[in-house]
Amino acid sequence: MSKHTLLHLLHLVSPSLPVGAYAYSQGQEYAVDAEWLTETEALPNWIAGILAYSVGQLDLPILRRLYNAWQRNDISEVNRWNNFIRANRETHELLLEDEQLGKALKRLLCSLNITAAQTPLESPSSFVTQFALAGVQWKIELDDLAQGFMWSWLENQIAAATKSVPLGQTHAQQLLMTLMEPIPSVCEKAKHLSDEELGVGLPALAIASSRHERQYSRLFRS
């Protein structure tokens, strides 16, 4: 990876990127409030499970397909996978989060003169759709982009845990170091998933997200 490309990747996965990812916990806040995550290993198991079986089984393989579609300027395929990932969001909250992050990233890319971001799609753009486009435009290798996407998601989940659990900063960094270990293997597995293997079914995540939508007092957006 060239130095210039590396800087683009760091820019794209930076927590200061103005897309608003910090405002969402993806059901984690409810799971903590409901005392599902009181045991020592419960929180890391919760995050690791979503990383492997939600992000790794859905977002990552679709990121790869969208990257290839943008490279070919195949808008039909972009629409196909954008619609597919939206259809797999199991709650209104998860879909709204994806739409809002996608809209924010699209607006940012347009402001950075990436004209392809103005391409009209059949449905509101998923965050993954715009993330893949940024990777193509900035010539970030797909494997590096996938690991960056996973890192960004994980860092946001740890940041959410520092507020909802709450975790101390040192504990949060220890947890981050532990949970980053499987990222390369999850990314490698995502490379080999067929279309028929894509999708996610995590009932606890769906329940937590749906209940978080109506949680009386919350820090994170619904």
Secondary structure, DSSP 8 states (H G I E B T S, - for coil): --HHHHHHHHHHH-TTSTT-GGG--TTHHHHHHTTSS-STTHHHHHHHHHIIIIIIIIIHHHHHHHHHHHHTT-HHHHHHHHHHHHHT--SHHHHHHHHHHHHHHHHHHHHTT-GGGG---SS---HHHHHHHHHHHTT--HHHHHHHHHHHHHHHHHHHHHHHS---HHHHHHHHHHHTTTHHHHHHHHHT--GGG-----HHHHHHHHHHTT-SS-SS--
